[in-house]
Amino acid sequence: MAQIYLGIQGMALKGGPLAGVRVVELAGIGPGPMCGMLLADMGAQVLLVERLEPANVGIARPRKYELPHRGKQSIAIDLKHTDGVALVADLAAAADVLIEGFRPGTMERLGLGPDACMARQPRLVYGRMTGYGQSGPMRHAAGHDLNYLALSGALSAIGRAGQKPNAPLNLLADYAGGAMNLAFGIACALVERDRSGLGQVIDASMVEGTALLMTSMFGMYAAGIHNAPRGHNILDGGAPYYDTYACSDGAYVAFAAIEHKFRAVFAERAGIAYEALTQLDDPLTWPEGRAMLTAVFASRTQREWCELLEDSDACVTPVLNREEAPGHRHNAARGSFVVSDGVAQPAVSPRLSRTPGANPAPPPERGERGDATAMSWGIPLARLERLRGARVLGPTS
């Protein structure tokens, strides 16, 4: 899909459903950058406000690999200087959205809290991302994805029987319960603003966002469907028909035939008795069933299983690693992954029929493209040059 650009005082504005939306993102780690990326992917102009020097938080890597910063512009500002704070305040006054991920009270102490910013720009959508929320006894505590996942009730449910809970990367709390939840809140607030003409503050807690992902599970708990110990339930690897299995070449496949009609397809193609799979509805048969399926899957290579089953409803797919996934025939046919600046990465998602997001630009270096963005938002070049001379503003790149 080709990119669409509209010229605005020398700045290129991407097409997409959020084209024309201006976002100030106060640099942080994890969910804040990912939220900004989601907005940028859909066409928003995201100006990343960074420190003059690296903050030495998170996991350091060269900027080209900080993919959650893709498609953004960067400007480095000294927020310990009053002129730096004033510049951010002016940028926020010209913006539609502000994203910050500091501990509660930090932005207020800087003079950039929601009351101050929205007094100047009543239409501002002010997105706040924290682990524990803006209120409550733990609101000031430090934490990371694993801590928030633990407090939400989700971590205790993830892991094999008889083993400790397992960390599922930092996907759930940081990105699903955090970044995506905040992006959803921002989208909702922008829609509501069209009716009221007013912005609002979004208090996005990663604990609560992750708990929200557990909504269906809480219903299953209450119904008595998923309340056995960890690793002894249908969806946590307890059921042999919902698990991964090693093939004869050491690679793995995922088998997820929950419904009988899908088990029937697998049984026919794999050459086993259908009744051997229907009896697995009884948890007492699970150990024997797992042993049977382990032997069945070990009889072929991963490729042979894919050739036999991938065009069917057997619910069997290969377990692919990060290098294999982009090349899989389905992902390749849809262009589910792209390469930008030599780095393979997931493509923009979801896909919109009329106003799709565009292939993302590489992450900006610190200070890259920030001056042009600030000027397009009404900040005079002379002011930027004066601040840079006073070392309030970092160099361009």
Contacts in CASP RR format, 6 or more apart in sequence:
PFRMAT RR
TARGET T0000
AUTHOR 0000-0000-0000
METHOD contacts of the structure
MODEL  1
MAQIYLGIQGMALKGGPLAGVRVVELAGIGPGPMCGMLLADMGAQVLLVE
RLEPANVGIARPRKYELPHRGKQSIAIDLKHTDGVALVADLAAAADVLIE
GFRPGTMERLGLGPDACMARQPRLVYGRMTGYGQSGPMRHAAGHDLNYLA
LSGALSAIGRAGQKPNAPLNLLADYAGGAMNLAFGIACALVERDRSGLGQ
VIDASMVEGTALLMTSMFGMYAAGIHNAPRGHNILDGGAPYYDTYACSDG
AYVAFAAIEHKFRAVFAERAGIAYEALTQLDDPLTWPEGRAMLTAVFASR
TQREWCELLEDSDACVTPVLNREEAPGHRHNAARGSFVVSDGVAQPAVSP
RLSRTPGANPAPPPERGERGDATAMSWGIPLARLERLRGARVLGPTS
1 356 0 8 1.000
1 357 0 8 1.000
1 358 0 8 1.000
1 359 0 8 1.000
2 358 0 8 1.000
3 14 0 8 1.000
3 15 0 8 1.000
3 358 0 8 1.000
3 359 0 8 1.000
4 14 0 8 1.000
4 15 0 8 1.000
4 16 0 8 1.000
4 19 0 8 1.000
4 358 0 8 1.000
5 12 0 8 1.000
5 13 0 8 1.000
5 14 0 8 1.000
5 15 0 8 1.000
6 12 0 8 1.000
6 13 0 8 1.000
6 15 0 8 1.000
6 19 0 8 1.000
7 13 0 8 1.000
8 376 0 8 1.000
9 375 0 8 1.000
9 376 0 8 1.000
10 372 0 8 1.000
10 376 0 8 1.000
11 45 0 8 1.000
11 372 0 8 1.000
11 373 0 8 1.000
11 375 0 8 1.000
11 376 0 8 1.000
13 19 0 8 1.000
13 20 0 8 1.000
13 43 0 8 1.000
13 45 0 8 1.000
14 40 0 8 1.000
14 43 0 8 1.000
14 45 0 8 1.000
14 71 0 8 1.000
14 357 0 8 1.000
14 358 0 8 1.000
15 43 0 8 1.000
15 355 0 8 1.000
15 357 0 8 1.000
15 358 0 8 1.000
16 42 0 8 1.000
16 43 0 8 1.000
16 352 0 8 1.000
16 355 0 8 1.000
16 356 0 8 1.000
16 357 0 8 1.000
16 358 0 8 1.000
17 42 0 8 1.000
17 43 0 8 1.000
17 352 0 8 1.000
17 355 0 8 1.000
17 357 0 8 1.000
18 39 0 8 1.000
18 42 0 8 1.000
18 43 0 8 1.000
18 44 0 8 1.000
19 43 0 8 1.000
19 44 0 8 1.000
19 355 0 8 1.000
20 43 0 8 1.000
20 44 0 8 1.000
20 45 0 8 1.000
20 96 0 8 1.000
21 39 0 8 1.000
21 43 0 8 1.000
21 44 0 8 1.000
21 45 0 8 1.000
21 96 0 8 1.000
21 97 0 8 1.000
21 190 0 8 1.000
22 44 0 8 1.000
22 45 0 8 1.000
22 47 0 8 1.000
22 94 0 8 1.000
22 95 0 8 1.000
22 96 0 8 1.000
22 97 0 8 1.000
22 377 0 8 1.000
23 36 0 8 1.000
23 39 0 8 1.000
23 40 0 8 1.000
23 44 0 8 1.000
23 45 0 8 1.000
23 46 0 8 1.000
23 47 0 8 1.000
23 95 0 8 1.000
23 96 0 8 1.000
23 97 0 8 1.000
23 98 0 8 1.000
23 99 0 8 1.000
24 47 0 8 1.000
24 49 0 8 1.000
24 88 0 8 1.000
24 91 0 8 1.000
24 92 0 8 1.000
24 95 0 8 1.000
24 97 0 8 1.000
24 98 0 8 1.000
24 99 0 8 1.000
25 32 0 8 1.000
25 33 0 8 1.000
25 35 0 8 1.000
25 36 0 8 1.000
25 46 0 8 1.000
25 47 0 8 1.000
25 48 0 8 1.000
25 49 0 8 1.000
25 72 0 8 1.000
25 98 0 8 1.000
25 99 0 8 1.000
26 49 0 8 1.000
26 88 0 8 1.000
26 98 0 8 1.000
26 99 0 8 1.000
26 100 0 8 1.000
26 101 0 8 1.000
26 102 0 8 1.000
26 107 0 8 1.000
27 33 0 8 1.000
27 48 0 8 1.000
27 49 0 8 1.000
27 50 0 8 1.000
27 51 0 8 1.000
27 55 0 8 1.000
28 55 0 8 1.000
28 57 0 8 1.000
28 101 0 8 1.000
29 57 0 8 1.000
29 58 0 8 1.000
30 58 0 8 1.000
30 68 0 8 1.000
30 170 0 8 1.000
30 174 0 8 1.000
30 175 0 8 1.000
30 179 0 8 1.000
31 101 0 8 1.000
31 129 0 8 1.000
31 174 0 8 1.000
31 175 0 8 1.000
31 177 0 8 1.000
31 178 0 8 1.000
31 179 0 8 1.000
31 182 0 8 1.000
31 206 0 8 1.000
32 68 0 8 1.000
32 99 0 8 1.000
32 101 0 8 1.000
32 129 0 8 1.000
32 178 0 8 1.000
32 179 0 8 1.000
32 182 0 8 1.000
33 48 0 8 1.000
33 66 0 8 1.000
33 68 0 8 1.000
33 69 0 8 1.000
33 179 0 8 1.000
34 68 0 8 1.000
34 174 0 8 1.000
34 175 0 8 1.000
34 178 0 8 1.000
34 179 0 8 1.000
34 180 0 8 1.000
35 99 0 8 1.000
35 129 0 8 1.000
35 178 0 8 1.000
35 179 0 8 1.000
35 180 0 8 1.000
35 182 0 8 1.000
35 183 0 8 1.000
35 186 0 8 1.000
36 44 0 8 1.000
36 46 0 8 1.000
36 68 0 8 1.000
36 72 0 8 1.000
36 99 0 8 1.000
36 179 0 8 1.000
36 183 0 8 1.000
37 46 0 8 1.000
37 67 0 8 1.000
37 68 0 8 1.000
37 69 0 8 1.000
37 70 0 8 1.000
37 71 0 8 1.000
37 72 0 8 1.000
37 179 0 8 1.000
37 360 0 8 1.000
38 179 0 8 1.000
38 180 0 8 1.000
38 183 0 8 1.000
39 46 0 8 1.000
39 97 0 8 1.000
39 183 0 8 1.000
39 186 0 8 1.000
40 46 0 8 1.000
40 70 0 8 1.000
40 71 0 8 1.000
40 72 0 8 1.000
40 360 0 8 1.000
41 70 0 8 1.000
41 71 0 8 1.000
41 348 0 8 1.000
41 349 0 8 1.000
41 357 0 8 1.000
41 360 0 8 1.000
42 348 0 8 1.000
42 352 0 8 1.000
42 357 0 8 1.000
43 357 0 8 1.000
43 358 0 8 1.000
44 97 0 8 1.000
45 73 0 8 1.000
45 373 0 8 1.000
46 71 0 8 1.000
46 72 0 8 1.000
46 73 0 8 1.000
47 72 0 8 1.000
47 73 0 8 1.000
47 74 0 8 1.000
47 75 0 8 1.000
47 91 0 8 1.000
47 95 0 8 1.000
47 370 0 8 1.000
47 373 0 8 1.000
47 374 0 8 1.000
47 377 0 8 1.000
48 69 0 8 1.000
48 72 0 8 1.000
48 73 0 8 1.000
48 74 0 8 1.000
48 75 0 8 1.000
48 364 0 8 1.000
49 75 0 8 1.000
49 76 0 8 1.000
49 77 0 8 1.000
49 88 0 8 1.000
49 91 0 8 1.000
50 74 0 8 1.000
50 75 0 8 1.000
50 76 0 8 1.000
50 77 0 8 1.000
50 366 0 8 1.000
50 367 0 8 1.000
51 76 0 8 1.000
51 77 0 8 1.000
51 78 0 8 1.000
51 79 0 8 1.000
52 76 0 8 1.000
52 77 0 8 1.000
52 78 0 8 1.000
52 391 0 8 1.000
52 394 0 8 1.000
54 60 0 8 1.000
63 69 0 8 1.000
63 363 0 8 1.000
63 364 0 8 1.000
63 365 0 8 1.000
63 366 0 8 1.000
64 341 0 8 1.000
64 343 0 8 1.000
64 362 0 8 1.000
64 363 0 8 1.000
65 343 0 8 1.000
65 363 0 8 1.000
66 363 0 8 1.000
67 343 0 8 1.000
67 345 0 8 1.000
67 363 0 8 1.000
68 363 0 8 1.000
69 363 0 8 1.000
69 364 0 8 1.000
70 340 0 8 1.000
70 345 0 8 1.000
70 360 0 8 1.000
70 361 0 8 1.000
70 362 0 8 1.000
70 363 0 8 1.000
71 360 0 8 1.000
71 361 0 8 1.000
71 362 0 8 1.000
71 363 0 8 1.000
71 364 0 8 1.000
72 363 0 8 1.000
72 364 0 8 1.000
73 364 0 8 1.000
73 367 0 8 1.000
73 368 0 8 1.000
73 369 0 8 1.000
73 370 0 8 1.000
73 372 0 8 1.000
73 373 0 8 1.000
74 364 0 8 1.000
74 365 0 8 1.000
74 366 0 8 1.000
74 367 0 8 1.000
74 368 0 8 1.000
74 369 0 8 1.000
74 370 0 8 1.000
75 367 0 8 1.000
75 370 0 8 1.000
75 371 0 8 1.000
75 373 0 8 1.000
75 374 0 8 1.000
75 393 0 8 1.000
75 394 0 8 1.000
76 366 0 8 1.000
76 367 0 8 1.000
76 393 0 8 1.000
76 394 0 8 1.000
76 395 0 8 1.000
77 84 0 8 1.000
77 87 0 8 1.000
77 88 0 8 1.000
77 387 0 8 1.000
77 392 0 8 1.000
77 393 0 8 1.000
77 394 0 8 1.000
78 84 0 8 1.000
78 391 0 8 1.000
78 392 0 8 1.000
78 393 0 8 1.000
78 394 0 8 1.000
79 85 0 8 1.000
79 88 0 8 1.000
79 110 0 8 1.000
81 390 0 8 1.000
81 392 0 8 1.000
83 387 0 8 1.000
83 390 0 8 1.000
83 392 0 8 1.000
84 387 0 8 1.000
84 392 0 8 1.000
84 393 0 8 1.000
85 110 0 8 1.000
85 111 0 8 1.000
85 112 0 8 1.000
87 374 0 8 1.000
87 379 0 8 1.000
87 383 0 8 1.000
87 387 0 8 1.000
87 392 0 8 1.000
87 393 0 8 1.000
88 112 0 8 1.000
89 111 0 8 1.000
89 112 0 8 1.000
89 116 0 8 1.000
89 117 0 8 1.000
89 120 0 8 1.000
90 379 0 8 1.000
91 374 0 8 1.000
91 377 0 8 1.000
91 379 0 8 1.000
92 98 0 8 1.000
92 112 0 8 1.000
92 117 0 8 1.000
92 120 0 8 1.000
92 121 0 8 1.000
92 124 0 8 1.000
93 117 0 8 1.000
93 120 0 8 1.000
93 121 0 8 1.000
93 124 0 8 1.000
94 121 0 8 1.000
94 377 0 8 1.000
94 378 0 8 1.000
95 121 0 8 1.000
95 124 0 8 1.000
95 377 0 8 1.000
96 123 0 8 1.000
96 124 0 8 1.000
96 125 0 8 1.000
96 190 0 8 1.000
97 124 0 8 1.000
97 125 0 8 1.000
97 126 0 8 1.000
97 127 0 8 1.000
97 186 0 8 1.000
97 190 0 8 1.000
98 117 0 8 1.000
98 124 0 8 1.000
98 125 0 8 1.000
98 126 0 8 1.000
98 127 0 8 1.000
99 127 0 8 1.000
99 129 0 8 1.000
99 182 0 8 1.000
99 186 0 8 1.000
100 106 0 8 1.000
100 107 0 8 1.000
100 112 0 8 1.000
100 126 0 8 1.000
100 127 0 8 1.000
100 128 0 8 1.000
100 129 0 8 1.000
101 128 0 8 1.000
101 129 0 8 1.000
101 130 0 8 1.000
102 130 0 8 1.000
103 130 0 8 1.000
103 139 0 8 1.000
103 140 0 8 1.000
103 142 0 8 1.000
104 130 0 8 1.000
104 133 0 8 1.000
104 134 0 8 1.000
104 135 0 8 1.000
104 139 0 8 1.000
104 140 0 8 1.000
105 113 0 8 1.000
107 113 0 8 1.000
107 114 0 8 1.000
108 115 0 8 1.000
108 116 0 8 1.000
113 126 0 8 1.000
114 124 0 8 1.000
114 126 0 8 1.000
114 128 0 8 1.000
114 201 0 8 1.000
117 124 0 8 1.000
117 126 0 8 1.000
118 124 0 8 1.000
118 126 0 8 1.000
118 199 0 8 1.000
118 201 0 8 1.000
122 197 0 8 1.000
122 198 0 8 1.000
122 199 0 8 1.000
123 193 0 8 1.000
123 197 0 8 1.000
123 198 0 8 1.000
123 199 0 8 1.000
124 199 0 8 1.000
125 186 0 8 1.000
125 189 0 8 1.000
125 190 0 8 1.000
125 193 0 8 1.000
125 199 0 8 1.000
125 200 0 8 1.000
125 202 0 8 1.000
126 199 0 8 1.000
126 200 0 8 1.000
126 201 0 8 1.000
126 202 0 8 1.000
127 182 0 8 1.000
127 186 0 8 1.000
127 201 0 8 1.000
127 202 0 8 1.000
127 204 0 8 1.000
128 134 0 8 1.000
128 201 0 8 1.000
128 202 0 8 1.000
128 203 0 8 1.000
128 204 0 8 1.000
129 178 0 8 1.000
129 179 0 8 1.000
129 182 0 8 1.000
129 204 0 8 1.000
129 206 0 8 1.000
130 139 0 8 1.000
130 203 0 8 1.000
130 204 0 8 1.000
130 205 0 8 1.000
130 206 0 8 1.000
131 143 0 8 1.000
131 147 0 8 1.000
131 148 0 8 1.000
131 173 0 8 1.000
131 205 0 8 1.000
131 206 0 8 1.000
131 207 0 8 1.000
132 138 0 8 1.000
132 139 0 8 1.000
132 141 0 8 1.000
132 148 0 8 1.000
132 151 0 8 1.000
132 205 0 8 1.000
132 206 0 8 1.000
132 207 0 8 1.000
133 139 0 8 1.000
133 203 0 8 1.000
133 204 0 8 1.000
133 205 0 8 1.000
133 207 0 8 1.000
133 208 0 8 1.000
134 203 0 8 1.000
134 205 0 8 1.000
135 203 0 8 1.000
144 170 0 8 1.000
144 174 0 8 1.000
145 167 0 8 1.000
145 170 0 8 1.000
145 171 0 8 1.000
145 172 0 8 1.000
145 173 0 8 1.000
145 174 0 8 1.000
145 206 0 8 1.000
146 155 0 8 1.000
146 167 0 8 1.000
146 170 0 8 1.000
146 173 0 8 1.000
148 173 0 8 1.000
148 174 0 8 1.000
148 206 0 8 1.000
148 207 0 8 1.000
148 210 0 8 1.000
149 155 0 8 1.000
149 167 0 8 1.000
149 168 0 8 1.000
149 172 0 8 1.000
149 173 0 8 1.000
149 210 0 8 1.000
150 156 0 8 1.000
150 165 0 8 1.000
151 207 0 8 1.000
152 173 0 8 1.000
152 207 0 8 1.000
152 208 0 8 1.000
152 209 0 8 1.000
152 210 0 8 1.000
152 211 0 8 1.000
152 214 0 8 1.000
153 210 0 8 1.000
153 211 0 8 1.000
153 214 0 8 1.000
154 172 0 8 1.000
154 173 0 8 1.000
154 210 0 8 1.000
154 211 0 8 1.000
154 213 0 8 1.000
154 214 0 8 1.000
155 165 0 8 1.000
155 167 0 8 1.000
156 165 0 8 1.000
156 230 0 8 1.000
157 165 0 8 1.000
157 214 0 8 1.000
157 217 0 8 1.000
157 230 0 8 1.000
157 236 0 8 1.000
158 165 0 8 1.000
158 166 0 8 1.000
158 168 0 8 1.000
158 230 0 8 1.000
158 236 0 8 1.000
159 165 0 8 1.000
159 166 0 8 1.000
159 230 0 8 1.000
159 231 0 8 1.000
159 236 0 8 1.000
159 237 0 8 1.000
160 166 0 8 1.000
160 230 0 8 1.000
160 231 0 8 1.000
160 237 0 8 1.000
161 229 0 8 1.000
161 230 0 8 1.000
161 231 0 8 1.000
161 232 0 8 1.000
161 238 0 8 1.000
162 229 0 8 1.000
162 230 0 8 1.000
162 231 0 8 1.000
165 230 0 8 1.000
172 210 0 8 1.000
172 213 0 8 1.000
173 206 0 8 1.000
173 207 0 8 1.000
173 209 0 8 1.000
173 210 0 8 1.000
174 206 0 8 1.000
176 209 0 8 1.000
176 210 0 8 1.000
176 213 0 8 1.000
177 206 0 8 1.000
177 209 0 8 1.000
177 210 0 8 1.000
177 212 0 8 1.000
177 213 0 8 1.000
178 204 0 8 1.000
178 206 0 8 1.000
178 209 0 8 1.000
178 210 0 8 1.000
181 204 0 8 1.000
181 206 0 8 1.000
181 209 0 8 1.000
181 212 0 8 1.000
182 202 0 8 1.000
182 204 0 8 1.000
185 202 0 8 1.000
185 204 0 8 1.000
186 202 0 8 1.000
189 199 0 8 1.000
189 200 0 8 1.000
189 202 0 8 1.000
192 199 0 8 1.000
192 200 0 8 1.000
193 199 0 8 1.000
193 200 0 8 1.000
217 226 0 8 1.000
220 226 0 8 1.000
220 227 0 8 1.000
221 227 0 8 1.000
225 234 0 8 1.000
226 233 0 8 1.000
226 234 0 8 1.000
226 235 0 8 1.000
226 236 0 8 1.000
227 233 0 8 1.000
228 283 0 8 1.000
230 236 0 8 1.000
231 237 0 8 1.000
231 238 0 8 1.000
232 238 0 8 1.000
232 283 0 8 1.000
233 239 0 8 1.000
234 242 0 8 1.000
234 258 0 8 1.000
235 242 0 8 1.000
237 243 0 8 1.000
238 286 0 8 1.000
239 258 0 8 1.000
239 280 0 8 1.000
239 283 0 8 1.000
239 286 0 8 1.000
240 280 0 8 1.000
240 286 0 8 1.000
240 289 0 8 1.000
240 290 0 8 1.000
240 292 0 8 1.000
240 293 0 8 1.000
241 255 0 8 1.000
241 256 0 8 1.000
241 257 0 8 1.000
241 258 0 8 1.000
241 263 0 8 1.000
241 277 0 8 1.000
241 280 0 8 1.000
241 293 0 8 1.000
242 255 0 8 1.000
242 256 0 8 1.000
242 257 0 8 1.000
242 258 0 8 1.000
243 254 0 8 1.000
243 255 0 8 1.000
243 290 0 8 1.000
243 293 0 8 1.000
244 252 0 8 1.000
244 253 0 8 1.000
244 254 0 8 1.000
244 255 0 8 1.000
244 319 0 8 1.000
245 252 0 8 1.000
245 253 0 8 1.000
245 255 0 8 1.000
245 293 0 8 1.000
245 294 0 8 1.000
245 297 0 8 1.000
245 298 0 8 1.000
246 252 0 8 1.000
246 294 0 8 1.000
246 297 0 8 1.000
246 298 0 8 1.000
247 253 0 8 1.000
247 297 0 8 1.000
247 298 0 8 1.000
247 300 0 8 1.000
247 301 0 8 1.000
247 302 0 8 1.000
247 304 0 8 1.000
247 305 0 8 1.000
248 298 0 8 1.000
248 299 0 8 1.000
248 300 0 8 1.000
248 301 0 8 1.000
249 301 0 8 1.000
249 302 0 8 1.000
249 303 0 8 1.000
250 302 0 8 1.000
251 301 0 8 1.000
251 302 0 8 1.000
251 318 0 8 1.000
251 319 0 8 1.000
252 302 0 8 1.000
252 318 0 8 1.000
252 319 0 8 1.000
253 297 0 8 1.000
253 302 0 8 1.000
253 305 0 8 1.000
253 306 0 8 1.000
253 316 0 8 1.000
253 317 0 8 1.000
253 318 0 8 1.000
253 319 0 8 1.000
254 316 0 8 1.000
254 317 0 8 1.000
254 318 0 8 1.000
254 319 0 8 1.000
255 266 0 8 1.000
255 293 0 8 1.000
255 297 0 8 1.000
255 315 0 8 1.000
255 316 0 8 1.000
256 315 0 8 1.000
256 316 0 8 1.000
257 263 0 8 1.000
257 265 0 8 1.000
257 266 0 8 1.000
257 277 0 8 1.000
257 314 0 8 1.000
257 315 0 8 1.000
257 316 0 8 1.000
258 315 0 8 1.000
260 277 0 8 1.000
260 278 0 8 1.000
261 313 0 8 1.000
262 313 0 8 1.000
262 314 0 8 1.000
262 315 0 8 1.000
263 274 0 8 1.000
263 277 0 8 1.000
263 278 0 8 1.000
263 280 0 8 1.000
264 274 0 8 1.000
264 277 0 8 1.000
265 312 0 8 1.000
265 313 0 8 1.000
265 314 0 8 1.000
266 277 0 8 1.000
266 309 0 8 1.000
266 314 0 8 1.000
266 315 0 8 1.000
266 316 0 8 1.000
267 273 0 8 1.000
267 274 0 8 1.000
267 276 0 8 1.000
267 277 0 8 1.000
268 274 0 8 1.000
269 308 0 8 1.000
269 309 0 8 1.000
269 312 0 8 1.000
269 314 0 8 1.000
270 296 0 8 1.000
270 308 0 8 1.000
270 309 0 8 1.000
270 314 0 8 1.000
272 292 0 8 1.000
272 296 0 8 1.000
276 289 0 8 1.000
276 292 0 8 1.000
279 285 0 8 1.000
280 286 0 8 1.000
280 289 0 8 1.000
297 305 0 8 1.000
300 308 0 8 1.000
302 318 0 8 1.000
302 319 0 8 1.000
305 316 0 8 1.000
305 318 0 8 1.000
306 316 0 8 1.000
306 317 0 8 1.000
306 318 0 8 1.000
309 316 0 8 1.000
310 316 0 8 1.000
310 317 0 8 1.000
318 324 0 8 1.000
318 328 0 8 1.000
320 328 0 8 1.000
325 331 0 8 1.000
325 337 0 8 1.000
326 332 0 8 1.000
326 336 0 8 1.000
326 337 0 8 1.000
326 344 0 8 1.000
327 337 0 8 1.000
330 336 0 8 1.000
331 337 0 8 1.000
335 347 0 8 1.000
336 346 0 8 1.000
336 347 0 8 1.000
336 349 0 8 1.000
337 344 0 8 1.000
337 345 0 8 1.000
337 346 0 8 1.000
337 347 0 8 1.000
338 344 0 8 1.000
338 345 0 8 1.000
338 346 0 8 1.000
338 347 0 8 1.000
338 359 0 8 1.000
338 360 0 8 1.000
339 345 0 8 1.000
340 359 0 8 1.000
340 360 0 8 1.000
340 361 0 8 1.000
340 362 0 8 1.000
341 362 0 8 1.000
343 362 0 8 1.000
345 360 0 8 1.000
347 359 0 8 1.000
348 356 0 8 1.000
348 357 0 8 1.000
348 358 0 8 1.000
348 359 0 8 1.000
348 360 0 8 1.000
364 370 0 8 1.000
364 397 0 8 1.000
365 397 0 8 1.000
366 394 0 8 1.000
366 397 0 8 1.000
367 394 0 8 1.000
367 395 0 8 1.000
367 396 0 8 1.000
367 397 0 8 1.000
368 396 0 8 1.000
368 397 0 8 1.000
370 396 0 8 1.000
371 381 0 8 1.000
371 384 0 8 1.000
371 396 0 8 1.000
374 384 0 8 1.000
375 381 0 8 1.000
375 384 0 8 1.000
384 393 0 8 1.000
387 393 0 8 1.000
388 394 0 8 1.000
388 395 0 8 1.000
END
